[in-house]
Amino acid sequence: MSTKEYKHTVLQAKVLGRVERLLGSDCNANPFPEMTKQWTAFREGWFRDLTNSLSCELRTGNK
């Protein structure tokens, strides 16, 4: 897996965490294997303050 694909996957996990929170799911809805970078990114997205947008990371590709 290339570095670009890996970063994209982590960013997707953050977005999924935010979406699950907005849909009312518990943080335990995390679909990624425990303690992986994607699992951590999902939790980051879920616990991130709702006023703190992910749009900047989306535009920059999480650079």
Buried (B, 14 or more C-beta within 10 A) or exposed (E): EEEEEEBBBBBBBBBBBBEBBEEEEEEEBBEBEEEEEBBBBBBBBBEBEEEEEBEEBEEEEBE
